[in-house]
């Protein structure tokens, strides 16, 4: 990030696991397709209220990410965040950044 104000406004900073359990180590999408990720979320049995909060977070992170210049997008380390949450490296490597955002957002919100 160019300056401290920009870094402070980075919504990805609140995605760090910070002592919370590695939710994705025991409960992660089994496939790498968009449908696999969407079905995984759907099958978690999330309440409508919680799902709205997850959707809001997904939109916030996705919009922020897409507005970044390509060079800065690579510094976010979305795949590393997903692995920190317990997602297997092989799975993380096969998902798009948008899918990873969905997975990380879901894990984070379910443990809040």
Legacy VTK file of the C-alpha trace (Angstrom):
# vtk DataFile Version 3.0
C-alpha trace
ASCII
DATASET POLYDATA
POINTS 112 float
0.000 0.000 0.000
1.118 3.497 -0.748
0.535 4.955 2.691
-0.685 4.131 6.200
-4.195 5.490 5.572
-4.580 3.163 2.589
-3.257 0.211 4.600
-5.670 0.968 7.442
-8.603 0.976 5.010
-7.606 -2.408 3.554
-10.510 -4.731 4.450
-8.267 -7.772 4.031
-6.463 -6.860 7.261
-9.512 -8.026 9.241
-9.379 -11.423 7.513
-6.342 -12.614 9.459
-7.135 -15.728 11.509
-5.543 -14.275 14.693
-5.957 -17.234 17.020
-9.271 -18.448 15.668
-9.327 -22.131 14.748
-8.419 -23.245 11.242
-12.006 -23.769 10.144
-11.019 -24.780 6.613
-8.731 -27.589 7.816
-11.782 -29.729 8.555
-14.458 -28.042 6.477
-13.458 -26.838 3.021
-14.818 -26.969 -0.500
-14.034 -30.297 -2.144
-13.728 -28.988 -5.679
-12.251 -26.075 -7.551
-15.215 -24.975 -9.645
-17.403 -21.973 -8.823
-20.300 -24.400 -8.358
-18.269 -26.409 -5.816
-17.593 -23.318 -3.702
-21.194 -22.129 -3.946
-22.535 -25.585 -2.988
-20.090 -25.771 -0.071
-21.409 -22.476 1.284
-25.010 -23.514 0.677
-24.521 -26.816 2.526
-23.076 -25.185 5.648
-26.582 -24.466 6.938
-25.966 -20.762 7.440
-28.888 -18.656 8.676
-30.251 -15.992 6.333
-29.036 -13.240 8.649
-25.495 -14.622 8.790
-25.508 -15.244 5.018
-26.379 -11.583 4.412
-23.389 -10.556 6.531
-21.149 -12.981 4.619
-22.441 -11.675 1.281
-21.766 -8.105 2.391
-18.204 -9.004 3.363
-17.653 -10.880 0.090
-18.851 -7.856 -1.880
-16.703 -5.461 0.153
-13.562 -7.549 -0.323
-14.219 -8.284 -3.990
-14.883 -4.648 -4.830
-11.779 -3.510 -2.951
-9.661 -6.161 -4.670
-10.926 -5.325 -8.165
-10.198 -1.617 -7.686
-6.544 -2.268 -6.846
-3.934 -1.979 -9.580
-2.758 -5.437 -10.742
0.596 -5.007 -9.005
-1.072 -4.314 -5.653
-3.508 -7.223 -6.090
-0.569 -9.606 -5.889
0.525 -8.144 -2.542
-2.769 -9.042 -0.809
-1.857 -12.738 -0.585
-5.396 -14.091 -0.721
-4.113 -17.618 -1.233
-1.885 -17.316 1.838
-4.830 -16.115 3.927
-6.841 -19.142 2.797
-4.017 -21.513 3.737
-3.707 -19.748 7.105
-7.397 -20.599 7.622
-6.564 -24.267 6.940
-7.417 -24.604 3.265
-5.080 -27.172 1.688
-2.412 -25.532 -0.493
-3.442 -27.624 -3.504
-7.047 -26.464 -3.175
-6.048 -22.828 -2.686
-3.856 -22.987 -5.786
-6.801 -24.190 -7.870
-9.280 -21.508 -6.832
-9.599 -18.055 -8.348
-9.075 -15.047 -6.104
-12.818 -14.380 -6.195
-13.508 -17.936 -4.991
-10.852 -17.607 -2.293
-12.515 -14.396 -1.109
-15.812 -16.291 -0.750
-14.153 -19.115 1.173
-12.179 -16.850 3.519
-15.160 -14.567 4.143
-17.363 -17.519 4.994
-14.823 -19.057 7.380
-14.186 -15.725 9.080
-17.849 -14.885 9.578
-18.758 -18.340 10.847
-16.220 -18.006 13.640
-17.233 -14.480 14.658
LINES 1 113
112 0 1 2 3 4 5 6 7 8 9 10 11 12 13 14 15 16 17 18 19 20 21 22 23 24 25 26 27 28 29 30 31 32 33 34 35 36 37 38 39 40 41 42 43 44 45 46 47 48 49 50 51 52 53 54 55 56 57 58 59 60 61 62 63 64 65 66 67 68 69 70 71 72 73 74 75 76 77 78 79 80 81 82 83 84 85 86 87 88 89 90 91 92 93 94 95 96 97 98 99 100 101 102 103 104 105 106 107 108 109 110 111
